Structure formats: structure tokens, C-alpha cells
Amino acid sequence: MRLSQRKGDIGVTQAIASFTKMGYDVSIPVTESAAYDVVVDNGKLLARVQVKYSGDKNKEVDLRLIHSNSKGYVVKKTSKHAYDWLYILCSNGDEYLIKECLSGRRSVRPSASQKLITMAEREGFEPSRELAPS
């Protein structure tokens, strides 16, 4: 297995774990061709989530879609409305959530306000209260 595929697998499984801890239901598309990796149900809406992994020390993530065919590599930018949220897992364990589709862009560097734990706190999620046995 290629290293980039392994990083993608790590990102998706961490996203599933994090969203599940936050009390969301998570679904996985049956196809590999979807422009998103998971679907999150927060009780109010369904969000298609694209997952990216960043090994970059500056936390920059390449948003382009790169694959190969018989003529070589094909590079495309994300199309409009391809996904609803962008989840980023950094190699140091930091997680970020950008609640918009960044179509047409080459890359993104998430900000501190987009850190997943910060968002969860703002939205009133308290893991100890939410997941405590009844």
C-alpha cells in the first residue's frame, strides 16, 4: 500500500472517531468515486466531509485531486459543491474543520479558530457529559 493511501486511511478513521465522540452519526459512501469521504449527521443536517491529512509542519494541505491514467498524472482542482465540510488531520494529531467547500483553490492552511476541539467547545459539546453512562 502506498504511503499516501495509508495517510488517507488514518485521516478517515480519525475523522470517524472524532465525529462519533462528538455524538454525530457517521456514514461511509459505498463508492470510491465520491468527492467526499464520510457523511456526518449532526441531528440537524447531513454534511458531506472531505478528509485530508497534513504532514506539513505549517499544516498546509493540498486540495487538488491527483490521479494517474495511461497518459500520466491528472491534476484537478475541487469543483463547486463537491463537499460541505473539510476535515484536516495533522501529523501532530491536531484536527481542524472548515465548514465550507474550498473549490478552485490549490491549498489551505487552517487557522486556530478552525481547530476541531475549539469548535466543539463553542457548540457546547462536553464529552464527559455527552458520553457519560446513564
C-alpha positions in Angstrom: 0.0 0.0 0.0 1.3 3.5 -0.9 2.1 5.8 2.0 -0.3 8.5 0.7 -3.2 5.9 0.9 -2.2 4.9 4.4 -2.3 8.6 5.5 -5.7 8.9 3.9 -6.9 5.9 5.8 -5.6 7.3 9.1 -7.3 10.6 8.4 -10.7 9.0 7.6 -10.6 6.7 10.6 -9.7 9.5 12.9 -12.4 11.7 11.5 -15.0 8.9 12.1 -13.7 8.5 15.7 -13.8 12.3 16.4 -17.3 12.9 14.9 -18.6 9.8 16.8 -17.2 11.1 20.1 -19.0 14.4 19.4 -22.2 12.5 19.3 -22.7 12.6 15.5 -23.7 9.6 13.3 -21.2 8.9 10.6 -21.8 7.1 7.3 -19.3 6.0 4.7 -20.1 6.2 1.0 -20.2 2.8 -0.8 -18.2 4.1 -3.8 -14.7 5.3 -4.0 -15.6 7.9 -6.7 -17.5 10.3 -4.3 -15.8 13.7 -3.8 -16.2 13.2 -0.1 -15.0 10.5 2.4 -17.7 10.4 5.1 -21.2 11.8 5.7 -21.9 13.3 9.1 -25.4 13.6 10.6 -25.4 16.1 13.5 -29.2 15.8 14.0 -30.0 18.9 12.0 -28.3 18.3 8.7 -26.2 15.8 6.7 -22.8 17.1 5.8 -20.5 15.6 3.1 -17.0 15.7 4.6 -13.8 15.6 2.6 -10.9 14.3 4.7 -7.3 15.5 4.2 -4.1 14.5 6.1 -1.2 17.0 6.5 2.3 16.0 7.3 3.5 19.6 6.6 4.9 21.4 9.7 2.9 24.5 8.6 -0.3 22.4 8.4 -0.8 23.3 4.7 -3.0 20.8 2.8 -3.0 20.3 -0.9 -6.6 20.4 -2.1 -6.0 19.3 -5.7 -7.2 15.9 -6.9 -4.3 14.0 -8.4 -4.5 10.6 -10.0 -2.8 8.8 -12.9 -4.1 7.3 -16.1 -2.5 5.8 -19.2 -1.3 9.3 -20.3 0.3 10.2 -16.9 -0.8 12.3 -14.0 -4.1 14.2 -14.0 -4.4 17.2 -11.6 -7.8 18.8 -11.0 -9.0 21.5 -8.5 -12.1 20.8 -6.4 -15.3 21.7 -8.1 -18.0 23.8 -6.5 -20.3 22.0 -4.0 -18.1 18.8 -4.1 -18.3 18.6 -0.3 -19.8 20.6 2.6 -17.1 20.3 5.2 -13.3 19.9 5.1 -11.7 17.9 7.9 -7.9 18.1 8.3 -5.8 15.8 10.4 -2.2 16.9 11.0 0.6 14.6 11.7 0.9 16.0 15.3 -2.7 15.0 16.0 -4.3 18.4 15.6 -7.7 18.3 13.9 -9.4 21.1 12.0 -12.9 21.5 10.5 -13.6 24.0 7.8 -17.4 24.2 7.2 -17.3 25.1 3.6 -16.2 23.7 0.2 -12.9 25.3 -0.9 -13.5 24.9 -4.6 -10.9 26.1 -7.1 -8.1 26.5 -4.5 -4.8 24.8 -4.7 -4.2 24.5 -0.9 -5.3 25.7 2.5 -3.6 26.3 5.9 -6.2 26.0 8.7 -6.5 28.7 11.4 -6.6 28.2 15.2 -10.3 29.1 15.2 -11.0 26.1 12.9 -9.4 23.6 15.4 -12.0 20.9 16.0 -11.8 20.9 19.8 -12.3 24.7 19.8 -15.4 24.3 17.6 -16.8 21.6 19.8 -16.4 23.8 22.9 -18.1 26.7 21.1 -21.0 24.5 20.1 -21.4 23.3 23.7 -20.2 19.7 23.4 -18.8 18.3 26.6 -17.5 14.8 26.1 -17.8 13.8 29.8 -21.4 14.9 29.9 -22.5 13.7 26.5 -20.9 10.2 26.7 -21.4 9.5 30.4 -23.3 6.3 31.1 -26.8 6.7 32.3 
